[in-house]
Amino acid sequence: MDYDKNWLTEQAMLNSNNVAVITEERQYTYSELDKIVTKTARQLLQEGVKSGDIVAALSENNFDFLVLILALWKIKAVPAPINTRLLESEINDLLSFCSPAAVFAHDKLKTHNIKNAKLFPLSSPANSNIKFSEEINTQDDALLLFTSGSTGKPKGVVLSYNNLLQSSLSANGILRHAQGDKWLLSLPLYHIGGFTIIVRSLLFGCAIIIPDSIKTVDLSNAIIKHKPTHISLVPTQLKRMLDDNIKPNVELRAVLIGGGPAEDELIMSAYNKGWAIKKVYGSTETVAFVCALDSEYFAEKFGSVGKPLENVTIKIVNKDVNSTGEICIKSPSVMKRYLNNTAETDLNIKNDFYYSGDIGYFDEEGFLYIESRRTDLIISGGENINPFEVEAKIKLHPDVNDVCVFGLEDKEWGQIVAAAIVTNNAGLSEEKLKTFLRGKIPSFKIPKKIFFTALLPRTSLGKLKRQEVKEKYSG
């Protein structure tokens, strides 16, 4: 396969009759998919979208969304999938920040009314005389994804075609794709774990199974009906499947588990029930996972996230006496930059190493262990939640004097959002505060547990002792 040409075009030429997409309604071959995408690409050009343009898109996972993304790549525009769970105000903030040339919203997306958004799928006639080059420069921008940053503002991660390509090639040492394989699209396309399913499928000629939704019942039905070979899940999804006593199909060879703290008991339970678990570690900035632990090592290295993939170098810096320190990653899959943020880019990428902010260590056999993820970020159900953002909204309540937001371990969600509150009004209740927050932040960011206290511990300089607060309420 020629990676310097549009990847869908290449698959349509090499494997035209192979199945590319499976929905609950029908299947599409690579040839059929390419024709639909080409038509949409021409419509986009007629809408004024140009090569290099950032194009924001809002949709749940569906065939139309996949077509839009692939059509943007046909004309070498840069898709920017937006988290549909965000508030309208948050979406508009992201759009103001990235200044897209166009914004598209799926016509079935009822929850948002974004200014100047065009509905898709497009209905305008496509001029079949419009031509475009199939050549791509793999160093060009290919994707913009937003991820929660430590400053309280989401960061726009710019990834090149080469970043996506190299990640997939490295991951294939673990995933071992073959013709006829089927990926279940089990994560949102605005998350790197979901988007890389598209990339891997295109590069290795796999079929993408698109369930009706990523709810447990629809994922379970897709597993039973379509028999995927590969799935990527966050721990919350895996737990719900086990709770519903869902059995893996015999064809399923790889189940990637990442996206947050995963309970050892949960993973081992899934493994013992026949799920082909592979623990993984990575981030949006590294194009998904850069380390993986296969189940063959579970007996002796279960607490680890495995060894670095091929073409990945990981070093530990600022080590303590136990050789624990910050995890830094060098790989051709490491992002190009943060959008419109040179200072943050320079802070996080030094001498080609991405400074992750995660803390860990290597054992004597080269297996990586994670002690903490990005210090203060809360990862709940696969969503990154910045505690400072939640604190800012809580402080808007007139009866709140002080607040500390933190994550608590949880068997279903990995972590849940919790808050310790100092109030000047004994009548302020947990439910009243949650009601106040509704509409100010998305529901998944509202604390599930709220504790009231007389005082929050701070240093002599006034800095909140977050770890001390977390330990107090973790019992």
N, C-alpha and C positions, 0 to 999 in steps of 0.2 A: 504494500500500500504506500502511495506517495503522500507523505504528511504535509507537503508543501502545496497541496491542492485541497479544496473543500472536502471535508471528511465524508459528508453525506454523498456528495457526487461520486467520490471514489467507491464507496460501498455499493451505490446504485449501479456502477459500472462492473465491479468485480463480482458482486453477489446480488444481482438484480431481483432474483426470485426468492431470496431468503426473507423470512418474516422479520420486519423491522419494529412493528408496534402491534401490541395486542390490547384492545379495549374490551369492555363488556359487550359492545355491539358488534365488532368485527376485527379483522386483522388487516394489516397493510404490509405489502412487501417493500423492500428498499426502493424499487423502481417506482411504485405507487407513491410512496412518501416523498421521493425526490420531485415528482411532478407537482404534487400539492404545494410543497415548500417553494418550488420555483415560481409558481403562480403567485403565491403570497409575497415573495421577494419583489416581483414586478409591481405588485400593488403598493408595497412600501416605497419603492422608488417613485411611483406616481404621487404618493403622499408627501414627497419631499425629503424622505429619509436618505442620508448619504453615507458613504463609507467613512468610518471613524466616528460617526455620531453616537453619543450615548443615548440609548432609548430605554426609558423606564417602562416596566410592565407589571401589572397587578392581576393575579389570577390564582385560583386554586389549581392543583395539578389536573391537567386534562390534555386531550389530544391537540386542541386548538393552541394551548400555551406552548406545547412542544413545537408545533409548526411555526409559531411566531418566532421563537428563539432561533430555530434552524434557518428561517428566512432572513433574520437579521444577520446571521453569519454568512449567508449567501452573498449579501451585499456588503459584507465586512463592517457592519455597524456593531456596536457594543451593547448587548443586552444588560439591563440592570433590573433583575427581579426584585420586587419590593415585598416585604413581609405584610401579608394581608391582615394579620392580627393586630397591627399597630393602629392607634387612633388616627383619625383623619388629620388632626393637627400634626402628628408625628410624621405621617407620610408627606404632608406638604413641606415640613421642615427638611426632609431628605431630598425632596425634589428641588427645593430652593438651593440646597447645598450643591447638588450635582449638576444642576442646570441642564436637564436632558433636552435634546432636540425635539423629542416627541414623547408623549406618555400614552400608553395603551392600557385599557382596562377590559377584562373579559365581560361580555354582555350578560353573563349570568351572575356576576359579582354584585350582589345587592347591597352590601354593607357600606360601600364607600361612594361618595360623589365627589370625585377629584376634579378640580377646575382644569379645563382645557384637555381632559383625557378623551381620547378617541376610543370607541368601542371596537373590539375585535371578536370573532373573525371579521375581516374586511369584506365588504360586499361589492366594492367597485369592480368593474370589468378590468381585467389585466391585459395590457398590450403585449401580445406574444412576440412583437418585434424587438422588445427591450432585451438587450444582451448584457451580460456581466462576466467578468473574468472569474474563472474557478481557481486561479492561483492565489495563495495566501502567503503572507510573511509571518512566520511563526513567532517572531518577536513582537508583533503588533498586539495592541490591547484586544482582548477577546471577551472579557467579562468584568462586571462591576458588582460586587456583593457587599452588603453592609453587615458589620459585626459590632457588637457592643465594645466600647473602649473604656479604658480605666479612667478617663477624664470625665465621663458622664455623657459624652457625645458619641453617637455611632460613628465608626470609621468606614470609609469606602475603600475596600480592598480591590486594587486593580490587578487582574491576572492576564497573562499573555496566553496565546495558543500554546506556546512552548511550555509554560508552566503546567497547563492542563495535560498536555501530551506526556511530559516527563513523569508527572504523577501517575498517570495510567500505566505507563511502561514499567515503572518501579513497582507499582501495586500488583502487576500481573504475576510477579514472582510468588505472590501469596494467593491470588485469585485464580490463576491458571485458566484463562478464558479459552473456550473452544467454540467452533462453529455450532450453531444450534442452541447455545446457552441463552438463558432468559433472566433478565434483571427485573425484579419487582420494584416499581417506583414508589417506595415506601416512606420517603421523606420529602418535605416541601422543596420546590425548585429554587426558593430563595435562600436555602441552606446549602452549604458546600457539599454536604453528604448526599443531598438529593441531586444536585446539578452534576456531580461527577458520575452518576449513573448514566446520564445521557452521553457523556464523553466516552466512558469505557465501552458502552454499547456501540457507539459509532466506530470507534477505533478497532474493535475486535469483531464487529459484525453480529452482535447479539441482538435479541429482541427485547424491547422494553414493554413490560406489562404495566398498563395504567389502570389501577383500580378506580372505582367510583369515588373513593375518598381515601384518606389515610387513617380513618377510624378503624379500630380493631376488627369490627365485624366485616368491613370491606376488604381489609388486608387478609383476613382469615379465609374469606370466600375466594379471593384471588389465588391464594396458596393452594387451596383444595382444587380449584377448577383449572388453573393454568400451569401449576407445577414449576415454579421458578427454580433456577439453579443458584441464584445469588440474591441476597437480601442485605440491606443495611438498616439497622434499627438503633434507636436510642433506648436506654434501659427501661424507660417507662413503657414503651411499646412492647418490649420483650416480656415484661412482668404481666401486662394485661393479657398477652397471648397465653402465658402459662396459667394465669388465673382462669382463663376460659377453656383450659385443657386442649389448646390447639396443638395438633401433632405436625411435625415437619414432614413434608413429602420426601420420598426416597431420593428424588433427583437433586435435592437441595445440598450443595457442596460447601457453601460459604455463607455464614451469617456474621456480618461485621457489627460489633457492638462498640459504640463510642458515644461522644456527645455529652459526657458528664460522668460524675462519680457513679460507678456501677457496683452494686452490692456483690461481694464475692459469693454470697449464698445464692443470689439470683442467677449468676452466670453458671455456677456449678450445677444448680438445679436444671437449668436449660440444657447444659451439656449432657447430664445424666439421662435426660429425656430424649436424647437423640439429635439435638440441635447442633449443627456443625459450627460452633462458635469460634470466632477469631477476635480477640481483644485488640483494639486499635487505639492509637494516640495521634492526634494531629490538630489542625485548626484551619480556619479559612485562609490564613496567611500562608499556609504550607500546601494548599490544595488538598484538604482532607488528610488521611493518615500517612505518617512517615515512619511509624513503628507498628509492629504487629506481633502478637503472641498466638501461635497456633495451639490447638487443643492438645497436641502431642506433648507440650511442655507444661500442661496444667498441674500435673502431679508434683513437679519440683519447683516450678517458677510461677505459680498461680498469681501471686501479688504483682507480678511484672506486667508491663505492656509490651514486652518482647524486645527484639533487636531492631536497629534501623534497617530500612529497606535498602535495596541496591541504589547506589548513587546518592545516598543520604549520609551525611556526617553529622554526628551530634557530639557536642562537648559540654561539659559542666564548668561554669565559671563562678568565681567568688565562692569557692568551696569553704565549708566549715570543717571542723575537726573530723567529722564523719564522712567527708567527701561529698556532702550534699550541697547543691548550689543551683544557680539558674540554668535552665536547659536552653541551649543555643543550637540552632539547626541550619545546616548548609546543604542546599539541594537545588537543582535546576527547577524544582517545583515551587520554590519560595517566591512570593509575590513580587511584582515589579515595584509597587509603591502604594502608599495611601493617597487617595485622590485629594488634591488641593491641600496637602499637609506635608510639606517638605520636612518640617521640624520633627514630626512624629515618625516619618519614614527614616530619617537619619538617626533617631533615637533607638529605633527597633532593628535596623539593619546596619551592621558594622562589619566591614571586611567580608562581605558576602554571607555573614551569619545572621539569622533572624533570632533576636533575643526575645524569647517567648514570654518571659515573666513567670513561667511555671517553675516549680522547684522539684528537684529529684536527684537521683544518683544512679550510677552503674554498679552492678555487682562484679565480682572477679571474673565472671564468664561473659561479661558484656551485655547483660540484660538490664534494660532501663526500668526504674521504679519511679513513680510519681508520688510526691508527698503532698503537694498542693497545686491547684490550678489557678494561675493568674491572681493570686492573693485574695482579692476581695470579690471578684465576680461570682455570681450565683448562677449555677447551671441547673435549670429545672425543666425536666421533660425535653431536654435538648435545646432549650432557649437560653441564651446568655442574657442575664439580667444585671444591670449595674445598680448596686445598692445606693450610690450617691443620687442617682436620678429619682429613685423611690423616696429617699429621705427628703429631697427638695419638695416633692409634692405633699408629703406628710406635714412638713413644716408650715405649709400654707394654712393648716387648721389653726384657728386662733387659740385653742386650748392646749396646743402642744408646745412645750418649752424646750424639749430636747428629744433626739431620736437616734437610734442606731439600727440600721437594717443589715441583716446577715442571713446566711444560708444555714439551714438545719438538714442533716441527713434524713432521707426519707426513702422507704423501700419502693414506693411506686414511682416517685418523681425524680429520684436521685438526690435532689435537694428541694426544699421548699423555702419560699421567702418568709422570713420572720422579722419582727420589729420589736425593739424595746423602747417604750415611750415614757417620758417624764411629762406629766400634765399638771396644769393648775386648776383642773376641774374634775372633781371626783365623779361627776356624772358622765364623763366621756367613757363610752364603752367600746369594746372591740367592734361590735356591729355598726355603731355610729361612725366610727372612723373608716371602716370599709365602705360604708354608704357614701361618705364624703369623697373617697378616692375614686369611686366609679365615675367614668367619663373623663377623669384627669389622667389616668394611666390605663393601659390595657389590663384586662382582668387577670392575665397570667402574671402580672407584676404586683398585684395587690397582695400584701402579706396574708398568708394562710393562718399564721399564728401571731398574736400580738400580746406582749407582756407589758404590764405597767409597773414602773419602779420609781422610787423616790429620787434616785441619782444615777447617772451613768459615769463610769470610771474614766478619768482623763489624766494625761500626763501633766507635768508642771507647766508645759507650754500650751496646754489645752487640747492636745491631740487625743482623739477618742481611742480607747484601748479596745479595739474591735474583737480581738481574739479572746480577751477576758470576758467580754459580754457574751460571745458565742459559747464559750465553755460553761458559763453560768447557766445558760438555758438549754444546754444540750443533754442534760441528764434525763 
